[in-house]
Amino acid sequence: MQIREATELDIPQIIEVLRASLGETSSKKTEEVWRYKHLDNPFGKSLVLVATEGEKIIGVRAFMRWQWQKGEQIYSAFRAVDTATHPDHQGKGIFKKLTLKALEIAKERGDHFVFNTPNKQSKPGYLKMGWVEVDKLKIHLRTLNLIQFKKKKEKDYSFPGDEDNIRDLQNFYFEQLKATDRLFTPKDIAFLKWRYLHNPLQNYLVIFDREYFIAGYVKEWKMFNEFRVSEAIVSKLGKKTTKSAILKLAKSSGSAVLSISPDAGIHFKTGITGNFGPVLTYKPINLNQPEFLNLKTWTYSLGDLELF
């Protein structure tokens, strides 16, 4: 078995391995989605390794490039995302070998850390390779329609808008986050368009004007729907307007529950806030910042850390 960095010519075989190993239930596995996540990302191309036997790819490991910033310091980071081993070759330690090799390459190239929110099945493997649990993500939950049970998802809730209206908003929000001296993901208009407007994996409901940028989607559960606010960028004086817009959008979606990151700065009179989200895990590469193991150091939207 050999391990090497993937090229664009490997994409068809990579998709075959993902489908053979994971099926299509967790997410779409197409060349369009792969290119969106790992080639079109405004933070840069992913670090992708493949394990091969002869000319055949039998395993894949992708670190999606990401950025976090604290004050003026920008950190080159990775999200540990797509990984799969072909069913015919499982049990050979391919996942571990690919992941450790990716960490080795990232260290040589000067990247700072890797993070993710693994599920219960994969988390033990990451912890054995040096990942550390930070904490469960804090989420604010607010009920919307207590007697509303699950109903059919409406076909489209996307609203048009003029992107020029959010340039000043984005700049204000960026400077505000820098002043907090906490970690945040820097987001320009190119990022917002890539992450929410042109995302082939999720049909986000997006509305924006001079006061706010809101992106969310309907998460379907067995008995009810949840409206998840993945992103809420708010102007200095726009919190009241933003709150009203979020509630209107969430209720129009037919959802029974609204979820949002407390760091959005949108506070509702009713609801509860707690560590209800997945566990954030972190692995330093070329970095010694023990404060990053404290969730209070991170300012995040749900879209920064949700799986996609």
C-alpha positions, -999 to +999 in steps of 0.1 A: +000+000+000+012+035-009+000+069+004+002+100-017-015+134-022-046+132-045-049+150-078-080+161-097-077+130-119-084+109-087-118+124-081-139+097-099-122+069-079-125+089-047-162+092-052-164+055-058-147+047-025-169+072-006-200+056-020-188+020-014-179+028+022-205+053+033-234+050+008-255+081+000-275+084+032-252+108+051-246+133+023-244+136-015-213+120-030-208+135-064-180+152-083-198+185-080-200+183-042-164+172-039-152+201-061-173+225-041-159+214-008-122+207-017-114+228-047-137+258-047-133+267-011-122+304-008-098+294+020-079+272-005-077+237-017-080+208+008-052+186+018-064+152+004-045+120+007-053+086-009-041+051-001-035+030-032-028-006-041-014-006-077-036+019-096-066+014-073-076+038-046-086+020-015-088+048+011-092+086+012-087+113+039-095+150+034-086+179+055-107+209+044-088+242+046-102+267+070-092+299+088-096+312+123-086+346+135-079+361+169-072+398+169-048+404+140-034+368+141-048+345+113-044+308+119-042+283+090-064+255+101-081+223+087-115+207+093-111+169+094-139+159+071-143+133+044-126+100+051-134+065+039-119+030+034-132+007+007-151-022+024-127-048+009-098-032+028-112-022+062-093-034+093-059-025+079-055+008+098-058+029+067-078+056+083-051+061+110-022+059+085-038+085+062-047+109+091-012+107+106+004+113+072-019+143+067-008+157+101+028+152+091+024+171+058+005+199+075+033+203+101+059+205+074+040+232+056+034+253+087-003+249+093-015+256+128-042+232+139-070+208+129-105+207+143-138+189+138-170+177+155-168+139+151-197+115+157-196+089+185-182+062+162-152+082+149-144+103+180-124+075+199-101+071+169-093+108+168-087+109+206-062+081+202-043+102+176-040+132+199-072+151+194-086+167+226-122+174+235-129+211+239-165+210+249-200+204+236-211+234+216-235+259+232-268+263+215-298+285+222-332+267+217-365+285+214-399+269+208-420+284+180-452+264+174-458+240+203-487+222+186-470+221+152-460+186+143-438+177+113-452+188+080-439+187+045-410+210+038-419+239+015-401+239-018-381+271-015-378+299+010-348+317-005-352+355-008-334+378-033-313+407-021-286+431-032-252+419-020-238+455-020-261+461+010-240+437+031-205+451+024-206+477+051-223+451+074-196+425+068-168+451+074-184+462+107-189+427+119-153+418+111-139+447+131-163+439+160-150+403+161-114+414+160-120+435+191-133+406+211-098+389+211-115+355+206-112+331+178-136+337+148-138+327+112-132+357+089-160+359+063-160+381+033-187+381+006-170+354-014-171+331+016-208+338+023-217+332-013-197+299-014-209+287+020-246+295+018-258+308-015-241+283-038-240+253-015-250+220-034-253+201-001-279+222+017-307+244+005-301+274+028-328+300+034-309+332+030-321+368+035-301+399+039-302+437+038-283+466+054-290+454+089-284+417+087-274+385+069-292+354+079-287+319+066-306+289+080-323+257+070-350+232+081-336+202+100-361+174+099-366+152+130-391+123+134-419+143+151-410+180+143-389+203+123-361+225+137-351+258+120-314+261+125-298+295+121-264+287+107-253+323+102-265+356+117-244+387+110-259+418+126-253+455+124-247+476+155-283+488+157-300+459+139-306+433+166-343+440+170-349+439+133-328+408+129-346+390+157-380+398+140-366+386+107-353+353+122-386+346+139-406+353+108-384+331+086-384+303+112-422+303+117-429+305+079-408+273+076-433+254+097-407+245+123-415+239+160-380+248+173-355+275+165-318+269+172-290+295+171-255+301+185-255+323+216-225+341+200-249+356+174-259+381+200-296+376+194-313+371+227-349+358+229-371+363+260-379+326+260-359+295+254-329+278+270-292+279+264-269+250+271-242+226+258-266+207+235-244+206+204-218+181+192-184+179+208-157+202+193-124+184+191-090+201+185-055+190+176-026+215+175+000+210+147+024+240+149+009+258+178+010+260+216-021+278+227-037+260+257-065+286+258-079+271+226-090+242+247-116+265+264-148+269+245-151+305+257-121+313+235-141+304+204-167+328+188-187+307+164-219+305+143-234+270+140-224+272+103-187+274+114-188+240+130-218+221+116-210+191+094-212+197+057 
